[in-house]
C-alpha cells in the first residue's frame, strides 16, 4: 500500500509539473505544435529531479536539478527535429518548475531582515549565514538549470534543426574523437 501511495503522489506531481510547463509555454507564445513536447519534457525533467532527490541523491538539489535540466536539454534537441521548432522554445518552459522559489524567497526575506534591522546588534551570525546559504543555493540551482539546458544544444546543435538527421550528428560527434 505504501508503494501505491508513493506512485499516486509522484504521478500527481508529474501532472502538475506538466501543466506548469504548458502554462509557461502559453505565456511565452510557444507554437501549438510544440505544446505536447513541452508538457512531456516538463514532466520528465521534474520526474528525474524528484526521483533522484528522493532515492539516490538526497539533499543534492544542485546536482539533481542539473541532471533534470540536462535530460530536458537532450530531449529538447531531439524534439526540435520532430517538431521543427528551436529547442529553446520548449526547454525553457519545461524547466521553470525546477526553479527554487522557496530558497529564493527565503534569501530575499533574509536580505530584507538584515538591511532593515534598526539595531545591528540584534543580527545574529546564524541569520547572516542562513541568508547567505539560501542565496548561494538559489544561484547554483539556477546556474545548473541554465547549464543543463544549454550544454546539449552546444554539443549537438551546430547550425539548425531543419534538414538534419540527429542520429547522424550524434555518430559524427562521438566518432570525431
N, C-alpha and C positions, 0 to 999 in steps of 0.2 A: 504494500500500500504506500510505503514511503517513496518508492521509485516512481509510482504513478503520480503522486503529488508533485514531485520534482519535475517530471516531464510536463505536467499541466502548467506549472509555474514558468518553466522555460518557454513553452510554446506561447504563453500569454505575453511574455516579454518580447519574444521574436515578433509576434503580431504587431505589438505597439512600435517596435523599432522599425518595422517595415512602413507603418503609417507615418511615422516621423519623417522617414526618408522621402516618402511620396509628398508629404506636406511641404517640405522644404524644396523639393523638386518643382512643385507647382509655384512656389514663391519665386524661384529662380527662372521661371518660364522654360522649363525643360520640355522638349517636344513630347507629344503623347506617345510616340513610338518608343521612347526611352523610359517611360514611367515604370513599366513592369521590371525592366532591368534594374532600375534604381531601387525598387522595393526589394527585389531579391538580394541585391548587393548590401542594402542596409540590414536586412535580416541575417545574412551570412557573416558580415563583419561584426555585428553585435554578438552573434552566437559564438564566434571564435573567441572574442574578448571575454565574454561571460563564462564560457566553459573552461577556458584556460585559467581564468582568475579563480574559479571555484574548485578546480581539481589540481592541475599540475603546477600552477604558479600563483599560489595565494599571496596577496599583498604586493604583487608585481604589476601595478597599474600601468606603468610606462611601457614595459615590455609587451604586455598583453594588448594594449592599445595599438602599439606599433604593428604587432602581428595581425591584428584585425584589420587595420588600415592597409597593410601591405597586401593582404588577401583581397581586399576590395580593389586595390590598385591593379593587381594582376588580373582579376576577373573583369575589371573595368576596361583594360586594354583589349581583352578578348571580346567583351560585349560591344566594344566600339566597332569591331569588324562586323559583328552581326547586325547591329542597329544602324550603322553608318552615321555615327554621331561621335564627336570628340569625347574621349574618356572623362574629361573633367566635368562634363555635363551631368553625369550620374555618379561619379565618385565623391564629389564634394557633398551633395545632399545625403549620400549613403553613410558618411562618417560623422555627420553632425550629431547623431545620437550618442556618439562616444566622447563628445566634448565634456570636460569635467566641470559641470556647473556648480556642484556643491563646493568643491575646493576653491574655485574662482570667487564664489560668493563669500566663503569664509575668509579668503585673503583680503577682499575689499572691505569687509566689515572689520577685520583686524587693523587694516591701514587707517580706516576712519577712527577707530578707537584710539590708536596710537597718536594720530595727528590732533584729534580734538580733545585729548585729555588736558584739563586745566593744570592739574598738579602733576608734573612729570615724575615726581617721586612715587606716585601710585602705580606707575608702569612696572610690571614685573618682568624679569627676563623670560619667564615662560610665555608671556603674551607676545613678546617680540619674536621668540623662536617659533612659536606656533604660526604666527603670521608669515614669517619668512619661509617656513616649511610649506605652507599651503601655496604660497606664491611660486616657489620653485617647482612643486609638484604640478601645478596648473601649467606652468611654462613648458616643462618637459613633456607632459602628455600632449599638449597642443603641437609641440615640435615633432613628437613621434607620429602623430596623425598626419602632419604635413609631409614628413619624410616617407611615411608608409604609402601615401598616395602618389608622391612624385617619383619615387625610386623605380617602380615598374614602367612608368611612362618613359623615363630617361633610358632605361635598359632596353626596352622592346619597341618603342615607338619612335623610329628615326625620322620619318618625314610626314606621312599621312596615314590615315586608317583606310582610305579608299584604295581599292585595287591591290591589296596586299594579302598574301597568304600567311597568317600568323604562324602556322606550323613551320613554314619555310624560314621565316625570320628567326624563330627560336633555334632551329637547326643551325643556321648561319652563325648566330651569336655563340652557341655552345661549341661548335666545331672550329670557330675562329681562333681559339686559344692557341 
